[in-house]
């Protein structure tokens, strides 16, 4: 299955999403802030990076912009709690390929798989 980097500062959400994706056979690597996520994404190959947008140290917008500036061309999907269109547009402008809304739905794994299958 896919190698996934989950960048999420909330340990409960991180554990839950990691478990759910792991049960579908995915290999999930974790980062608790955008800086660590950016470093991991540049140091290893991932099929998809799931990026929380609001985190301490370096938020998802900054991390995504920095990754794109560094030449990272992999799939980055924002996972954002804001359902406002401005937030989704801001995630795309910062370099995300797509987004998934939080709280995640019961179809979260399917949404991730669709992003992977489409490679946008």
Buried (B, 14 or more C-beta within 10 A) or exposed (E): EBEBBBBBBBEEBBEBBBEBBEEBEBEBBBBBBBBBBBBBBEEEEBBBBBBBBBBEEBBBBBBBBBBBEEEBEBBBBBBBBBEEEEBBEBBBEBBBBBBBBBEBEEEBBEBBBEBBEEEE
